[in-house]
Structures are given as C-alpha cells and as structure tokens.
C-alpha cells in the first residue's frame, strides 16, 4: 500500500492497516483517515521539505515516523546537484531546491536503529523517460510519490504482489508534472500493474490535476 498525502476515501483506514507493507510520505499527513500502520516513510531529502523535517525535531517524534522501520530518501543527491546550474537560470527562486540533506536522514536512521535507503538515480531517470510519453507540461522534477511508485514497481515488489495506491490526487506544487503523472498512473492501472484504492476520474487536462 502506497499512501500519498492527498484525500483518502472514507472507510479506507482498515484496508490500509491490513496491508502487508504501508509506505507513507514526509510528514505522513495520511495518518488518521488513512490508517496508522507505517512501515516505510519516504522523504523528500533535498530542499525546504527536508530542512523542515530535520529541523526542530518535531518530525522525528511523530507517531508514524517512530513506528517506521525504514526510511527512503527519494532523491539522488548527485542527480539533483547536477540540476543546480540549470535551475539557477530557469528557476532562480529555487536556489535551495538541490540542497542535499541525505546525511541527516541517514544519521537519524542509524541513531534509532532503522534502515535507510536511497532510491537509485536510475529509477528517477527512467521515470522521466516514461513520463515523456504522456506530454508533460514543463516541470522541475516528478513528485516524490511518483518516484516511489516507479521504484516499488522496478525494485521492490515481487511477482504476485498487489500494489495499491491511496491518497494520490495528483495535485500540489506547480513544478511537478501532475497531469502527466495522473495519465502515467492510469496507464499502469490499465495494464494491471497496480490499482487505486479509490478510482479517480481521469480527465485529460493539459496542465494541473
């Protein structure tokens, strides 16, 4: 079960908590209506989201974070460092977007006896090639949720595993390609590679989601 931070359907908590493996994201806003079980927390380990999680200590004491047995850093530090010069020209307001806080998450995992894993840069790059088929509007990076979905499909799930998504509304930060991401997930669902816990209508918007 991969649970995003979007709206989760009423009554989904028990279904999510019954899953063999539950992956949540960042501050785990899905907890509550989306159940409580949390095996893995996937974190955006660069830029402001990472700094907000590691600074002040509040994220570290949240119940789902304390419950997790493993943390995944979604972004390759080397890949995002290579994006810095380009972003300085195209998106100068994102001057801290590529700041890498992976070592902070590694240290936290080690200090608390948990595992830490970095999603391979190859997963991100393959996903960008796949997204190109769905005519994305100009974007900076795929969402963390989509990177994790691609990673689960390519590196984590075994034959016969059922991959279920909840809490994916495909909307949010303007520089994620959410319309293309929706079409990408819908295509995977049509192929039987995953399913949504709450099927969503999929209008073919040119941008937004």
C-alpha positions in Angstrom: 0.0 0.0 0.0 1.5 3.3 -1.1 -0.3 6.1 0.7 0.1 9.7 -0.6 -0.8 12.8 1.4 -3.9 13.6 -0.6 -7.5 12.8 0.3 -8.2 9.2 1.3 -11.7 7.8 0.9 -13.9 7.3 4.0 -13.5 3.9 5.5 -10.1 3.3 4.0 -8.2 3.1 7.2 -8.9 -0.6 8.0 -8.0 -1.6 4.5 -4.7 0.3 4.6 -3.8 -1.0 8.0 -4.4 -4.6 6.8 -1.8 -4.3 4.1 1.5 -6.3 4.4 3.5 -3.1 3.8 2.5 0.5 4.1 4.6 3.3 2.6 3.9 6.9 3.6 5.5 10.3 2.7 7.3 13.1 4.6 5.1 14.3 7.5 2.6 11.4 6.9 -0.5 13.6 6.7 -2.4 10.5 5.6 -2.4 9.1 9.1 -5.8 9.1 10.6 -8.3 8.7 7.8 -5.6 6.7 6.0 -5.0 4.4 9.0 -2.0 4.3 11.3 0.3 1.5 10.1 3.6 2.8 8.8 6.4 0.5 7.7 8.4 2.9 5.5 8.5 6.7 5.4 9.7 8.0 2.0 11.2 11.5 2.4 12.0 14.4 0.1 15.6 14.7 1.1 16.5 17.9 -0.7 15.5 21.5 -0.3 13.0 23.1 2.0 10.9 19.9 2.8 14.0 18.1 4.0 15.1 21.1 6.1 11.7 21.4 7.7 11.6 17.7 8.7 15.1 17.6 10.2 15.0 21.0 11.9 13.4 21.3 15.3 12.9 17.6 16.0 9.1 17.6 15.7 9.1 15.3 12.6 11.3 12.8 14.4 8.8 12.4 17.2 5.7 11.9 15.1 4.0 8.5 15.8 4.3 7.2 12.2 7.9 8.2 12.0 8.6 6.5 15.3 6.8 3.4 14.0 8.6 3.1 10.7 11.3 0.5 10.4 12.9 2.1 7.3 13.3 5.5 5.6 13.7 6.1 1.9 15.4 9.2 0.6 13.6 9.7 -2.7 16.2 12.0 -4.4 19.7 11.2 -5.5 22.0 13.9 -4.2 24.3 13.7 -7.2 21.5 13.9 -9.7 20.0 17.0 -8.0 23.4 18.6 -7.6 23.8 18.3 -11.4 20.5 20.2 -11.8 21.7 23.2 -9.8 23.3 25.2 -12.6 20.3 24.8 -14.9 17.8 25.7 -12.2 19.8 28.9 -11.4 18.9 30.1 -14.9 15.4 28.7 -15.3 14.1 28.9 -11.7 16.3 31.3 -9.7 13.8 31.3 -6.9 14.6 27.6 -6.3 18.1 28.4 -5.1 17.9 25.8 -2.3 16.0 23.1 -4.2 19.1 21.0 -4.7 20.5 21.3 -1.2 21.1 17.7 -0.1 20.1 16.6 3.4 20.5 12.9 2.9 23.2 12.5 5.6 20.7 13.9 8.1 18.2 11.2 7.4 21.0 8.6 7.3 22.2 9.7 10.7 18.7 9.7 12.2 18.0 6.2 10.9 21.3 4.9 12.2 20.9 6.5 15.6 17.5 5.0 16.1 18.3 1.5 14.7 16.4 1.8 11.5 17.3 1.2 7.9 17.9 4.0 5.4 17.8 3.6 1.6 18.3 6.0 -1.3 16.1 5.5 -4.3 18.5 5.0 -7.3 19.0 7.9 -9.6 18.4 5.4 -12.5 14.8 5.0 -11.2 14.2 8.7 -11.4 15.8 8.9 -14.9 13.8 6.0 -16.2 10.6 7.6 -14.8 11.3 10.8 -16.7 11.7 8.9 -19.9 8.4 7.1 -19.3 6.6 10.4 -18.4 7.7 11.9 -21.7 5.1 9.7 -23.4 2.4 11.5 -21.5 3.2 15.0 -22.8 4.1 16.7 -19.5 4.0 20.5 -19.3 7.4 22.0 -18.4 8.4 20.8 -14.9 11.3 20.6 -12.5 11.0 17.1 -11.1 8.5 14.3 -10.7 6.7 14.2 -7.4 8.2 12.0 -4.6 5.0 9.9 -4.7 5.5 9.0 -8.4 9.2 8.3 -7.9 8.3 5.8 -5.1 5.6 4.2 -7.3 8.2 3.7 -10.0 10.7 2.4 -7.5 8.3 -0.1 -6.0 7.4 -1.4 -9.4 11.0 -1.8 -10.6 13.0 -2.7 -7.5 10.8 -3.6 -4.5 7.7 -5.6 -5.5 7.9 -9.3 -6.2 5.9 -11.3 -8.7 2.3 -11.7 -7.4 2.4 -8.7 -5.1 -0.6 -6.4 -5.3 0.3 -2.7 -5.4 -2.4 -0.4 -4.2 -2.4 3.4 -4.1 -4.4 5.7 -1.9 -4.2 9.4 -1.3 -3.0 10.3 -4.8 -4.9 13.3 -6.0 -2.2 14.4 -8.5 -2.2 18.0 -7.5 0.0 20.3 -5.5 3.3 22.1 -6.3 3.2 23.8 -9.6 6.5 22.4 -10.9 5.6 18.7 -10.6 4.0 17.4 -13.8 0.8 16.2 -12.2 -1.4 15.9 -15.3 1.2 13.6 -16.9 1.6 11.8 -13.6 -2.1 11.0 -13.5 -2.0 9.7 -17.0 1.1 7.6 -16.2 -0.6 6.0 -13.2 -3.8 5.4 -15.1 -1.8 3.6 -17.8 -0.2 1.4 -15.2 -3.6 0.6 -13.7 -4.9 -0.3 -17.1 -2.0 -2.7 -17.6 -2.9 -4.3 -14.2 0.4 -3.4 -12.6 -1.3 -1.5 -9.7 -4.7 -0.3 -8.7 -6.1 2.7 -6.9 -8.0 2.1 -3.6 -10.3 4.9 -4.7 -10.5 5.1 -8.5 -10.4 8.7 -9.7 -11.8 10.1 -12.9 -9.0 11.0 -15.3 -9.9 14.0 -17.4 -7.1 14.7 -19.9 -6.2 18.1 -18.6 -3.3 19.9 -20.4 -2.0 21.1 -17.1 -2.8 20.9 -13.5 -4.6 17.9 -11.9 
